[in-house]
Amino acid sequence: MAPQCWGFLLVVLVLLFYATEGDHTNGNLIAARVESCRGCRLNRLPEVKKFIFEDVPLFENVEFKHIQGASPELVLLDMHDKELERIDLAPLSRQDCNDLLTKRGFHRKKPDSEAQPNLQHEDF
């Protein structure tokens, strides 16, 4: 009888772990916004600057918001635009920034050729 109780307790703990883990990672995560100035601070962070202006536009549900004088931060948002988490991008490399978005479940946009198949019009 005791092994069954331990098994039940283990299952409950595992389920509880996964339920709370989802709330902190991708459970309610819908969109992201990179907030930063356009130049002065970014000029000292060339990797992050390239990420913001070259890579961010390639991701679905990720946008850039210019805020004068702001350090670069990734803001993770839920479906009501409520901030879930804010991550400082300054110490990260360009690859680290891209990996961060990918690990959080964001995908690159499909090229136009894949998104919309080339349909040919035939005259009848």
N, C-alpha and C positions, 0 to 999 in steps of 0.2 A: 504494500500500500504506500509506503513512504517513497519508493522510486517514482510512482505515478504523480505524487504531489510535487516532487522536484521537477519532473518533466513538465507539468502544467505551469509551474512557476517560471521555468526557463522560457517556455513559449510566450507567456505573458510579458516577460522582460524584453524578449526580442521584439515583439510587436510594439511595445511601448517605445523602445529605442528607435525603430523605423518610423513610427508616427511622429515623434518629436524631431527626428533628423530631417524629415521632409519640410517642416516648418522653417528650418534655418537655411536650407539649401534651395531646392528648386520647386518646392511645393506650391507656393503662391507667386513665384517669380514669373512675370509676364514680359517685362521690358527693361531696358537699361538706358541710362543717359550719361554721357561723359560731359562733365562740366569743367571748363577751364578758360583761361584767358587765351587770346589768339596768338600772342607772340612773346612778350617780355619774359615771363617765367618759362615758357616752352622753349625759347631759344637756348636755354641752359640744359634742356632735356631733349636732345634731337631724336632719340629713339621713341619717346612718348609722343613727340610732335608728329613723327611719321605715322605712328599708330593712329592718332586722332584724325589726321587729314587724309590718309591713304587707306587705312584698314577699316575704321569705324563705318564709313559709308557702304562697305561691302557686307555688313551684317544685317540680318533681319531684326526688327524691333530694337535697334540700338541707334540713338541719335546723339548729335553733338549740340551742346548749349553753351554759347559764349557768355562768360561772366567776367567782366573786367577785373583783372588782378587776382583771379582765383587760381589756386594750385589745381593741377589736374586730378580729378576724382571720378571714379565710376560709381554711379548711383543706381542701385537695383530697385526696381519698382514692382508693385503688385498691380492687379487689374484695376484698382481705383487710384492709381498713380501715387499710392502711399509708399514712402521710402522704407525699404526693408533693410538695406545695408548700404554703407558708403565706404569705398575702398580707395586709399591713396595710391595713385599711379606713379608718382614721382620716382620711387626707388626701383621701378620695374623696367625691364628691357621691352623692346617692341614685341619680341616673341612671348615674353611673359604676359603681356597685356592680351595678346591674341589667345594664348592658352587659357587665361582667366575667363574670357568670354565663352570659349568653347566648353570649359569645365562647368560653367554655369548653365549650359544648355542652349546657348545661342548658336545659330547656324549662319553660314554665309549665304547670301542671296544666290539664287540660280541665275546663270546667264540668260539673257533674253531668248536666245535660241533654244534653250531647254524649257524655259517657262511657257513659251507660246510656240507650239509647233507651226512649222511653215505650211500653211494651207493654201493650196492653189485654187484659184477661181476658174471654173470651166464655163465657157459660154454654151448655152443650150440652143 
